[in-house]
Amino acid sequence: MQTLTALLFNDFETLDLFGPIEMFGCLPEDYRLQFASINGGVTHSKHGVAIQTTAVKDLTHQTDILLMVGGMGTRQQVNHREFLQTANLFTDQASWVLSGCTGSALLAKAGALNGRRATSNKLSWQWVIAQSDKVNWVKQARWVVDSKFYTSSGVSAGMDMALGFIADRHDIDTARKVAQYTEYRWQENSDMDDFYQK
């Protein structure tokens, strides 16, 4: 069993977290889920959804998969040295690093995506790419895979990425079964994003 750790902060985008978590949560024999923040306690999404988190230093299980969410709170976290250092620590330890939406801006600012291909939210594109000129930003993609990094586009794309990850680690049929169970119309082609505009 692998442990997925979501590293959270206030004003995160609700679906960036709960969309992928729904997909991974459908495979409880394969994935253990834990929710972390720098200091622990209750963390709130942009929409006021409260979630209990564990302080990074008190996590029970080592992180195999890091989930970095996005949202308006990223605007503060890109200037939060301790958060960026923690993100780098998790990135170094994890076998896989997944980001939703503007979560890739945090990874980029931390230097974790240097020399990598990555994507992000289309509506926040200019702000995201301004966080690092050392990343090969791919605007058109729904999600991008480069080595152990999976980065996805805006909000709902995190679910497509999560299913893509499941397909890569397991098989396409497993991913399709999860999509069927959640009644989600999965965009299976990572290069196709209906929300991309030239």
N, C-alpha and C positions, 0 to 999 in steps of 0.2 A: 504493500500500500504506500502511495506517495502522499505527502502532505502539501497542500496548497495553502499558502499564506497570503491573505489580502492585506496590504499595508495601507491603512486608511488615515484620513485627515478630515477635518470639518469642511462642509460644503462640497463633498464629493458628489459626483453624478450618480443618482440612484441606480439607474439601469446598468451603468458601467460595472457595478458590483453584482447586483442581484441577477442580471441576465446570465453572465458566465457561471455564477454560482448555481443557478438552476440547472444548467447543463452538466456541470461536474457532479452536482448533488444527485443526479440520476444514476451515478455509478458509485454507490457508497462502499462497495467492496474494493474499489481501486483508488479512491481519493478521500483523504481526510481533510476537512476544512478548518482553518483557524483564522481569526480576525484580529489584527494587531494595529496598534498605533504607538507613537513615541512614548506616551505616558500612560496608556491604558485608559479605562473608563468608557463612558458613553461618547460616541462620535455621531454626529448628525450629517445626513446628506443635505444637498441643496434644497430638497423638498421637505426637510424636517423629519425624515425617517431616522429614528435612533437605533444604534446598534452597539451592543456591549463589546468592547475590545480588550485585549490583553496587552499589557505593556511589553514592548519588544524584549526587554531583559527577562521577562517572566514566561516567555513562550515555552510550552511543554515539548513540542516536537520541532526538529530541525526542518527547515524549509527546503522542499524539493522543487516546488513550483512557486514562483513569486507572481502575484497578480497586482499590477499597478494600475489603479483606476484614475480617471480624469475628473473633470468638473471645474467649476469656478474656483474652488479652493486651490487649484494648482497655481493660480496667480500669486498666492502668498508663499506656497511651498517652494517655488523655484528660487526664492531668496532665503530659504530656511536651511542654514548650513547643516544642522544636526539631522534634519530629515533627509537631505541629499546624501550625507555620509551613511546614514542607515540604509538608504536605498542601494547604495553601492555595496555595502556589506552583504545585504541579502542577494544582490545580483551575483556577487562573487561566489556565494555559497550554493545558490540554486542551480539545479540542472537545467531548468527552463525558466524563462522570464516572459510573462505575457502582459501586455498593456492595452488598455481600452481608451479610446478617445484621446484627450490631452495628457493621459498618463505617460505617453511617449515623450512629451516635453520635459517631464521630470527626469526620465531616464537620460534624455539628451543633455540636460543641464548638469546632471551628475557625471557626465562623461562616459556613461555605460554603453552608449550607442556609437561612439567614435568609430568611423570607418565602416559602419553597418548601414544596410538598407532599412528604412522604416517608413511608416505612414502615420497619419493622425487625423483628427477631426477636420473636415473640409471648411467648416464655418470659422474655425479658429486657426486656419492654416498659417497665415502670415505671422501671428504671434508665436505659434509653435516653432516654426523653422528659425525664428529669430533667436531661439534659445541655444542653438548650436549650428555652426557652419561646417562641422566635422562629420555630419550625418548625411548619407545619400538619401534624401527625402523623396519618396515615391507618392505623388499626389493621387494618381488614378486608382490605386489598389483599394480593395475592401479590407484586406489584411496582407501583411508582408511577413515572410519567414526568412530570417538570416541567422544561421547557426542556431543558438539556443533561444533567440529572441523572436517572439511573435508580437507584432504591433498591429493594432486595428484602427479603423477610421472612426467616424462619429457614432456615439452612443450605442445604437442597436448592433453595430458591426462587431462589438465584443462577443455577441452570441455566435455570430458566424465564425469568428476566430476560434472560439472555444470548441465549437463542433469540428472545425478544421484540425485543431490540435488533437482532439479525440480520434478523429479519422487517421491522423498520422501515427498516433501511439498505439491504437488498437486496429481498427479497420473501418472502411467506409460504411459497412453495414451497421456497425455499432453506433456510429455518429447519426446515421439515418434513423435508427430506432429511437435514439434520444430525441431527435427532431420531431419524429412522429408522436412520441409520448407527450411532448410539450406542445404539440400542435403548432409548431413553428415552421415557417417556410424558409428553409435554410438556403442561403446563397452559397452554393458549393464552389463556385469559381472565385478564387481570391483576387483575381485581376479585374473583376467586374464590380463596379460600384455605381449604382443608379443615381447617386447623389453627387457624383463627380461632374464638374463643369469646367471646360477648358478656359 
